[in-house]
Amino acid sequence: MHHLTDASKLVLGLAVLVAAALVQTVILLALLPSRPARIRSCIVFARIMGVAALWLVDTSAWTVDRTAEVMEQLHRLFAEHLPEDQRPLPA
């Protein structure tokens, strides 16, 4: 039987939340007219956006004491897949 560590449960939970938010955003944008729409006192503009699904990340070696290292690896992985003009500036 395969057991998830606390760190992998956290990352999996965050990934599910982000995916759900992206799906909601895509659906919302698909339903919006091309002109600005007012939703709950916010102005939302319909735009086409790209969404990329990355390969699964092996979390079997993650431990709580390696959290900073793991977060840096994830940050680097996501940044590598962003368009050049959207990547974080070097520190």
N, C-alpha and C positions, 0 to 999 in steps of 0.2 A: 504494500500500500504506500502511496506517495503522500508525504506530509509536507505542507507548506510552512516555511518559517514565517515569523512575524513580519520580517522585512518584505518578503515576497507577497504576503497578504496585503501589506500596505501599498506596495507598488501596483499590484493587481487591482486593488480597490480604486486607486487613483486613476489607473488606465481606464477602468470601466466608467468612472465619472466623467473623464475627459471625452471619451468616445460618445457617451450619452449627450453631453453638451454640444459636441460637434454635430451629431445627428439632428438635434433640436434646432441648431442654428441653420443647417442646410435646409431643413423642412421650412423653417420660418422664412428664409430668404427665397425659397422657391414659391412661397405663397404671396410674397409681397409684390405690390405693383412696382413698375420701374421708377416711379416718382417716390420721393421721400414719404414715409408713413409714420404717423405718431402712434407709439405703443407705450402705454403706461408712462406718459410724460417724457419719453425718450424719442428722439428722431432716429429712425433706422433707414439706411439706404440699402436697397437691394444690390448685391454685387456677386459676381462669379468668384468662387474661391477654390483653390486646389487643396485636396486632402490626400495625404500619403499615409499608407499603412506600412509600418516598418516590420521587419522580421521579429520574431519573439526573442526576448532577452533571457538568457540562461541565468536564473537567480539561485541556483542550487548552492553556490559558494558564498552567497551574501550572508553577512552577520551584522549584528547591531554595531559592533565596534569598527566596522568598515563603512559605515553609513556615508561619511564625507567622501571617501574614495568612490563609492558606488554612484553617488549623486553627481560627481564630477564626470564619471564615465557616461552616465545617461545624458548629462548636459551636452557633452561633446558629441555623442551619437545624434541627438536631435539637431544640434547646430550644423552638423555635416550635411544633413538632408534638407536644410533650408536653402531657398534661393540666395545667391551671393549678396544681394542688397538687403536681406533680412537677417543675416547672421549677426551675432553679438560682436561688438567691437573687442579687439584684444585688450587684455588687462594691462 
